[in-house]
Amino acid sequence: MKFKFSKMHGLGNDFVVIDGVRQTVQLTTERLRQLGDRHTGVGFDQLLLVEAPQAAENDFRYRIFNNDGSEVEQCGNGARCFVKFVTEQKLTNKRAIRVETAKGVIVPMLDDNGLITVDMGVPRFAPLDIPFIAEGDAISHPLQVGEHSVDISVVSMGNPHAVQVVANVDNAPVAEQGPLIERHSRFPERVNAGFMQIVNRGEIRLRVYERGAGETLACGTGACAAVVAGIRRGLLDKVVLVHTRGGDLTISWGGPGLPVKMTGPAATVFNGEIEI
Ligand SMILES: N[C@H](CCC[C@H](N)C(=O)O)C(=O)O
């Protein structure tokens, strides 16, 4: 099968993006793994497949696959790259685009300054909408990780996040605890593990060990989940600058029942064609 694709990234979180509207693309797990291999394939943290919408009032549907082949509900950096892709590929000339994901419709918007703002929807908490064996909708939960008990906030942005506060992200136990939290038995569908350093009430530093991809240079839904967790813990105000290893995002959340807004960049690295 031969098809065109774009290689893109959102703050170093990198994607292969495929037009599944004008091309017919059958993605098997094997093909996903081949494409995602950083030595023998193209390489990506996630692959985004753009398709026609299922509901007439929407503009597109897009499917999100982690590097390990698992299909997931939501991707923040991917949503920004999606907007840039459909605009550059002339699949639409709209500025605000309604796109269906596995967990609802999001509305990314191309700003005049080239940044992209995405309404990432309303966050939800355990045990609603997130497969987590919890005592209830607490602000945080103790979680036994190896020989340590860590205090996590559990937030769903459509996809599940377990966020903890650390003194300094530079020496946070991301490599040690990330895989243990990702596959913890209390997360039957696995989870993204966030490590957040509070700089001040309007600024954090964040590293995320992503479900199905390992640590990435940035995680958009992870940034949303971390800010929501920090606000719920009383540590952050409503608008927060999030420093990831790949660059900065601005995240805002007005509180329970309101959507999270994310603003940041997206970049196209190259366009290619592949036969696999
Ligand atoms: N690894 C995530 C999907 C990608 C999310 C991330 N790349 C983002 O920008 O939100 C998961 O399994 O839920």
The ligand as an SDF file (V2000), in Angstrom:
LIG
                    3D

 13 12  0  0  0  0  0  0  0  0999 V2000
   -0.1370    8.7510   24.9670 N   0  0  0  0  0  0  0  0  0  0  0  0
   -1.4900    9.3210   25.0880 C   0  0  0  0  0  0  0  0  0  0  0  0
   -1.9810    9.8120   23.6930 C   0  0  0  0  0  0  0  0  0  0  0  0
   -1.1660   11.0010   23.1680 C   0  0  0  0  0  0  0  0  0  0  0  0
   -1.2760   12.2090   24.0500 C   0  0  0  0  0  0  0  0  0  0  0  0
   -0.2020   13.2860   23.8730 C   0  0  0  0  0  0  0  0  0  0  0  0
    0.7710   13.0910   22.8430 N   0  0  0  0  0  0  0  0  0  0  0  0
   -0.8310   14.6780   23.8030 C   0  0  0  0  0  0  0  0  0  0  0  0
   -0.2450   15.5930   23.2010 O   0  0  0  0  0  0  0  0  0  0  0  0
   -1.8980   14.8620   24.4530 O   0  0  0  0  0  0  0  0  0  0  0  0
   -2.4470    8.2470   25.6280 C   0  0  0  0  0  0  0  0  0  0  0  0
   -2.1560    7.0570   25.4560 O   0  0  0  0  0  0  0  0  0  0  0  0
   -3.4650    8.6280   26.2080 O   0  0  0  0  0  0  0  0  0  0  0  0
  1  2  1  0
  2  3  1  0
  2 11  1  0
  3  4  1  0
  4  5  1  0
  5  6  1  0
  6  7  1  0
  6  8  1  0
  8  9  2  0
  8 10  1  0
 11 12  2  0
 11 13  1  0
M  END
$$$$
